[in-house]
Amino acid sequence: MKRHQMVLAACAAALAFAAPYAAAQTKWDLPAGYPAGNPHTQNLAQFAADVAKATGNKLAITVHPNGALFKAPEIKRAVQTGQAQIGEVLMSLLENENPVFGADAVPFVATGFDASWKLWQAQRPVVEKILAGQGIKLLYAVAWPPQGIYTKKPLNTVADMKGLKWRAYNPATTRIAQQVGAQPLTIQAAELSQALSTGVVDSFMSSGATGVDSKVWESLTHFATTDAWLPKNMVIVNQKEFDKLDKASQDAIVAAAKEAEERGWKRMRDYTSESLATLRNNKITVYEPSPALKGELTKLGDTMLTEWLAKAGPDGQTIITSFRK
């Protein structure tokens, strides 16, 4: 009898010891398109750590940076189909799927962080509704620093952009190339360094952060601070996978997402000046565009807004109207 009791006690102890580890077996993969050192990716790592802590390690999220698990254009589809439970996506990359996703990539509509945040508040309900219809839950979004133009020479007017081998990463950057007579080549962030070093491209429009990530100074020399727009990365989760979690874990994810969004926007504000300083320290000429160039780019932006509104329809008009209130 005593031996039987000892066996039962041993089994109970083993189960008690194993329980926390059994509970920790819910594992999610989070593919991301940017390097581990990028502030967006660092924010994802902190988000994952916060979720693990809040759930008592019942949910473990592994971040896969730099397109290692899925390439940037594949991530949204991977989450939608359940190949990955959660992922980070550059929102404007999806503009061809639905123009609403590209609201933050229309040039000169929202050019600073305050305006970009206001645009996000107008855009978010529409994006949430679209994603919900696809079985996806939106968690949060964070803006990149303002977009400028990288080249091997200073730009004085739009005419100077004609013939450039222009890296495009979304429909908006492709459209800009078409309007200025540059040659657009679709290249995602993870492949940008190689494309620059091999001369596949000799110019592109992006943030100071991307310039630092790609060590742009190894190939190019100038950065025009056009502040054209602030694109956003959004973090999305497969709704069915989210629904499988217990209520406490769901609440923990939503709370961690809110903190990640607040933290991310603040970090990117700070990182804007940090990244420009890094560019300067590596001999990149960072310059304010001339009035002529600024005026021509603003007209280009007006054209693209008209085009975008025509494509986006009532949803697009709702976003812009709400933004401009």
C-alpha positions as a printed NumPy array, in Angstrom:
array([[  0.   ,   0.   ,   0.   ],
       [  2.78 ,   2.31 ,   0.958],
       [  4.583,   1.532,  -2.287],
       [  1.4  ,   2.263,  -4.233],
       [  1.058,   5.602,  -2.461],
       [  4.677,   6.408,  -3.229],
       [  4.116,   5.689,  -6.939],
       [  1.028,   7.896,  -6.977],
       [  2.91 ,  10.662,  -5.201],
       [  5.782,  10.391,  -7.678],
       [  3.363,  10.542, -10.611],
       [  1.61 ,  13.571,  -9.13 ],
       [  4.923,  15.331,  -8.627],
       [  5.994,  14.552, -12.191],
       [  2.725,  15.904, -13.573],
       [  2.979,  19.029, -11.438],
       [  6.537,  19.571, -12.698],
       [  5.547,  18.938, -16.315],
       [  2.385,  21.056, -16.279],
       [  4.042,  24.441, -16.864],
       [  6.052,  22.968, -19.729],
       [  3.042,  21.27 , -21.28 ],
       [  1.231,  24.585, -21.112],
       [  4.189,  26.285, -22.825],
       [  3.851,  24.087, -25.884],
       [  1.657,  26.566, -27.789],
       [  4.221,  27.952, -30.205],
       [  3.722,  30.583, -32.853],
       [  6.061,  31.599, -35.671],
       [  6.284,  35.287, -36.539],
       [  7.943,  35.939, -39.933],
       [  9.274,  39.466, -40.496],
       [ 10.926,  41.069, -43.499],
       [ 13.628,  43.168, -41.818],
       [ 16.97 ,  42.51 , -40.085],
       [ 17.174,  41.587, -36.402],
       [ 18.767,  44.951, -35.579],
       [ 15.997,  47.004, -37.181],
       [ 13.82 ,  48.861, -34.619],
       [ 10.663,  47.205, -36.003],
       [ 12.178,  43.763, -35.451],
       [ 13.469,  44.712, -32.011],
       [  9.947,  45.839, -31.139],
       [  8.609,  42.457, -32.296],
       [ 11.107,  40.69 , -30.034],
       [  9.954,  42.776, -27.071],
       [  6.309,  42.077, -27.968],
       [  7.036,  38.331, -28.01 ],
       [  8.811,  38.568, -24.654],
       [  5.896,  40.519, -23.168],
       [  3.402,  37.899, -24.381],
       [  5.496,  35.061, -22.937],
       [  5.719,  36.799, -19.577],
       [  2.03 ,  37.746, -19.448],
       [  0.886,  34.229, -20.333],
       [  3.274,  32.483, -17.98 ],
       [  5.015,  31.004, -21.037],
       [  1.814,  29.35 , -22.221],
       [  2.366,  31.08 , -25.571],
       [  5.844,  31.266, -27.088],
       [  6.289,  33.466, -30.186],
       [  9.455,  33.006, -32.256],
       [ 10.415,  35.966, -34.449],
       [ 12.036,  35.047, -37.8  ],
       [ 13.697,  38.243, -39.151],
       [ 14.958,  39.291, -42.569],
       [ 12.593,  37.158, -44.658],
       [ 14.134,  33.955, -43.3  ],
       [ 10.86 ,  32.031, -42.919],
       [  8.78 ,  33.744, -45.628],
       [  9.775,  36.516, -48.021],
       [  8.099,  39.867, -47.312],
       [  5.457,  39.563, -50.084],
       [  4.51 ,  36.065, -48.828],
       [  3.941,  36.852, -45.159],
       [  0.346,  38.058, -45.275],
       [ -0.729,  35.01 , -47.278],
       [  1.172,  32.724, -44.894],
       [ -0.773,  34.131, -41.936],
       [ -4.073,  34.   , -43.806],
       [ -3.6  ,  30.309, -44.666],
       [ -2.258,  29.36 , -41.238],
       [  1.282,  28.512, -42.425],
       [  2.374,  31.099, -39.863],
       [  0.17 ,  32.019, -36.954],
       [  1.292,  35.645, -36.783],
       [  3.401,  37.957, -38.958],
       [  4.614,  41.475, -39.681],
       [  3.695,  42.97 , -43.061],
       [  4.529,  46.23 , -44.806],
       [  0.981,  47.429, -45.334],
       [  1.502,  49.267, -48.619],
       [  2.955,  46.089, -50.12 ],
       [ -0.67 ,  44.902, -50.306],
       [ -2.015,  47.869, -52.275],
       [ -2.606,  45.802, -55.422],
       [ -4.831,  43.508, -53.343],
       [ -6.827,  46.446, -51.964],
       [ -5.939,  50.136, -52.466],
       [ -6.882,  50.904, -48.84 ],
       [ -3.645,  49.229, -47.735],
       [ -1.713,  51.91 , -49.632],
       [ -3.205,  54.988, -47.998],
       [  0.048,  55.709, -46.164],
       [  2.118,  55.538, -49.356],
       [  0.396,  58.335, -51.267],
       [  3.1  ,  61.04 , -51.411],
       [  2.724,  64.21 , -49.357],
       [ -0.652,  63.367, -47.79 ],
       [  0.83 ,  62.678, -44.327],
       [  4.467,  63.769, -44.092],
       [  5.286,  63.709, -40.371],
       [  4.661,  61.429, -37.412],
       [  1.712,  63.41 , -36.039],
       [ -0.008,  63.435, -39.428],
       [  0.873,  59.788, -39.988],
       [ -0.688,  58.789, -36.65 ],
       [ -3.838,  60.733, -37.529],
       [ -3.991,  58.979, -40.899],
       [ -3.624,  55.617, -39.158],
       [ -6.596,  56.378, -36.906],
       [ -8.648,  57.081, -40.041],
       [ -7.3  ,  54.051, -41.902],
       [ -7.404,  51.467, -39.117],
       [-11.164,  50.702, -38.924],
       [-11.283,  50.134, -42.686],
       [ -8.183,  47.905, -42.644],
       [ -9.537,  45.92 , -39.683],
       [-12.78 ,  45.259, -41.525],
       [-11.012,  44.076, -44.689],
       [ -8.681,  41.766, -42.759],
       [-11.498,  40.376, -40.61 ],
       [-13.264,  39.306, -43.804],
       [-10.132,  37.285, -44.643],
       [ -9.886,  35.552, -41.272],
       [ -7.147,  37.862, -39.992],
       [ -7.014,  39.938, -36.816],
       [ -5.054,  43.195, -36.842],
       [ -2.96 ,  43.689, -33.708],
       [ -1.022,  46.919, -34.257],
       [  0.93 ,  49.032, -36.735],
       [  4.051,  51.199, -36.493],
       [  5.283,  53.804, -38.969],
       [  8.719,  53.939, -40.557],
       [ 10.675,  57.213, -40.545],
       [  9.814,  59.607, -43.407],
       [ 10.793,  58.543, -46.917],
       [ 13.541,  60.258, -48.851],
       [ 15.477,  59.579, -52.067],
       [ 18.874,  57.835, -52.246],
       [ 21.062,  58.463, -55.309],
       [ 24.675,  58.708, -56.506],
       [ 24.268,  62.429, -57.21 ],
       [ 22.262,  65.375, -55.854],
       [ 18.822,  65.878, -57.38 ],
       [ 17.814,  69.422, -58.375],
       [ 14.659,  68.657, -60.35 ],
       [ 12.533,  65.645, -61.253],
       [ 14.292,  65.606, -64.641],
       [ 17.439,  64.411, -62.821],
       [ 15.6  ,  61.18 , -61.945],
       [ 15.073,  60.153, -65.559],
       [ 16.843,  56.907, -66.427],
       [ 17.678,  55.937, -62.842],
       [ 17.596,  52.212, -62.023],
       [ 15.027,  52.623, -59.271],
       [ 14.362,  50.069, -56.549],
       [ 10.598,  49.729, -56.003],
       [  9.077,  47.952, -53.012],
       [  5.365,  48.713, -53.385],
       [  2.935,  50.027, -56.038],
       [  3.524,  53.643, -54.977],
       [  7.287,  53.525, -55.562],
       [  6.694,  51.802, -58.894],
       [  4.254,  54.547, -59.926],
       [  6.73 ,  57.282, -58.964],
       [  9.352,  55.688, -61.21 ],
       [  6.872,  55.599, -64.087],
       [  6.064,  59.294, -63.671],
       [  9.666,  60.503, -63.515],
       [ 11.032,  58.244, -66.256],
       [ 13.067,  55.95 , -63.981],
       [ 13.297,  52.183, -64.453],
       [ 11.449,  50.427, -61.575],
       [ 12.798,  47.106, -60.293],
       [ 10.904,  45.349, -57.494],
       [ 13.36 ,  44.48 , -54.72 ],
       [ 12.453,  43.797, -51.097],
       [ 14.525,  45.002, -48.143],
       [ 16.274,  41.688, -47.541],
       [ 17.735,  41.755, -51.088],
       [ 18.502,  45.479, -51.269],
       [ 22.16 ,  45.397, -50.199],
       [ 23.032,  42.876, -52.898],
       [ 21.082,  44.77 , -55.557],
       [ 22.993,  47.946, -54.689],
       [ 26.419,  46.305, -54.565],
       [ 25.921,  44.601, -57.929],
       [ 24.545,  47.735, -59.594],
       [ 21.126,  46.252, -60.293],
       [ 19.732,  49.485, -58.84 ],
       [ 21.363,  52.879, -58.32 ],
       [ 18.578,  54.757, -56.544],
       [ 15.564,  54.23 , -54.314],
       [ 13.048,  55.908, -52.065],
       [ 12.946,  54.78 , -48.458],
       [ 13.653,  55.846, -44.89 ],
       [ 16.898,  56.585, -43.113],
       [ 16.329,  53.294, -41.283],
       [ 16.445,  51.252, -44.492],
       [ 19.565,  53.127, -45.548],
       [ 21.272,  52.076, -42.327],
       [ 20.017,  48.474, -42.603],
       [ 21.393,  48.156, -46.138],
       [ 24.658,  50.074, -45.468],
       [ 23.712,  52.3  , -48.365],
       [ 26.989,  54.241, -48.053],
       [ 28.803,  51.312, -49.633],
       [ 27.08 ,  52.078, -52.961],
       [ 25.36 ,  55.495, -52.945],
       [ 26.31 ,  58.992, -51.801],
       [ 23.257,  61.267, -51.412],
       [ 19.95 ,  61.281, -49.485],
       [ 17.279,  63.908, -50.162],
       [ 14.982,  64.354, -47.156],
       [ 11.751,  64.687, -49.123],
       [  9.594,  63.388, -46.203],
       [  7.214,  62.01 , -48.827],
       [  5.283,  59.597, -46.592],
       [  5.613,  57.296, -43.599],
       [  4.697,  53.714, -44.545],
       [  3.629,  51.351, -41.776],
       [  4.352,  47.776, -40.795],
       [  1.348,  45.98 , -39.33 ],
       [  1.31 ,  42.888, -37.148],
       [ -1.479,  40.452, -37.96 ],
       [ -2.619,  37.122, -36.542],
       [ -4.651,  34.252, -37.958],
       [ -8.082,  34.623, -36.333],
       [ -8.62 ,  30.855, -35.909],
       [ -5.27 ,  30.516, -34.132],
       [ -6.123,  33.469, -31.911],
       [ -9.511,  31.955, -31.099],
       [ -7.853,  28.708, -29.956],
       [ -6.208,  30.53 , -27.057],
       [ -7.803,  30.93 , -23.653],
       [ -9.301,  34.329, -22.805],
       [ -6.417,  35.316, -20.528],
       [ -3.874,  34.675, -23.313],
       [ -5.983,  36.592, -25.838],
       [ -6.176,  39.553, -23.466],
       [ -2.418,  39.366, -22.911],
       [ -1.749,  39.555, -26.662],
       [ -4.065,  42.537, -27.142],
       [ -2.472,  44.362, -24.195],
       [  1.07 ,  43.605, -25.41 ],
       [  0.1  ,  44.795, -28.906],
       [ -1.139,  48.119, -27.542],
       [  2.143,  48.608, -25.684],
       [  4.142,  47.596, -28.769],
       [  2.319,  50.145, -30.902],
       [  2.962,  52.969, -28.425],
       [  6.575,  51.916, -27.929],
       [  7.145,  51.486, -31.675],
       [  5.888,  54.926, -32.671],
       [  8.01 ,  56.589, -30.   ],
       [ 11.077,  54.57 , -31.007],
       [ 10.709,  55.444, -34.679],
       [ 10.421,  59.156, -33.88 ],
       [ 13.753,  58.918, -32.049],
       [ 15.293,  56.654, -34.676],
       [ 14.609,  59.141, -37.462],
       [ 17.33 ,  61.524, -36.271],
       [ 19.586,  58.625, -35.196],
       [ 19.488,  57.037, -38.641],
       [ 20.217,  60.338, -40.397],
       [ 23.187,  60.85 , -38.075],
       [ 24.452,  57.371, -38.973],
       [ 24.152,  58.191, -42.677],
       [ 26.11 ,  61.429, -42.197],
       [ 28.762,  59.656, -40.13 ],
       [ 29.255,  57.294, -43.063],
       [ 29.782,  60.163, -45.52 ],
       [ 26.298,  60.213, -47.047],
       [ 25.334,  63.771, -48.05 ],
       [ 21.953,  64.354, -46.384],
       [ 20.287,  67.403, -47.94 ],
       [ 17.013,  69.287, -48.102],
       [ 15.49 ,  69.085, -51.604],
       [ 15.404,  72.292, -53.631],
       [ 12.134,  74.256, -53.862],
       [ 11.888,  73.219, -57.525],
       [ 12.221,  69.513, -56.723],
       [  9.832,  69.789, -53.782],
       [  7.231,  71.547, -55.924],
       [  7.464,  68.953, -58.699],
       [  7.227,  66.074, -56.23 ],
       [  4.186,  67.661, -54.571],
       [  2.431,  67.855, -57.968],
       [  3.331,  64.217, -58.523],
       [  1.754,  63.467, -55.139],
       [ -1.45 ,  65.291, -56.118],
       [ -1.69 ,  63.125, -59.234],
       [ -1.155,  59.959, -57.222],
       [ -3.784,  60.953, -54.64 ],
       [ -6.34 ,  61.446, -57.419],
       [ -5.42 ,  58.068, -58.872],
       [ -5.563,  56.387, -55.458],
       [ -8.977,  57.83 , -54.609],
       [-10.33 ,  56.576, -57.933],
       [ -9.093,  53.065, -57.112],
       [ -9.973,  53.07 , -53.414],
       [-13.551,  54.258, -53.937],
       [-15.81 ,  55.04 , -50.942],
       [-13.405,  53.444, -48.441],
       [-10.578,  55.658, -49.653],
       [-12.723,  58.776, -49.528],
       [-13.811,  57.885, -45.982],
       [-10.169,  57.627, -44.891],
       [ -9.09 ,  60.936, -46.462],
       [-12.182,  62.8  , -45.252],
       [-11.686,  61.528, -41.71 ],
       [ -7.962,  62.337, -41.857],
       [ -8.572,  65.912, -43.   ],
       [-11.178,  66.76 , -40.361]])
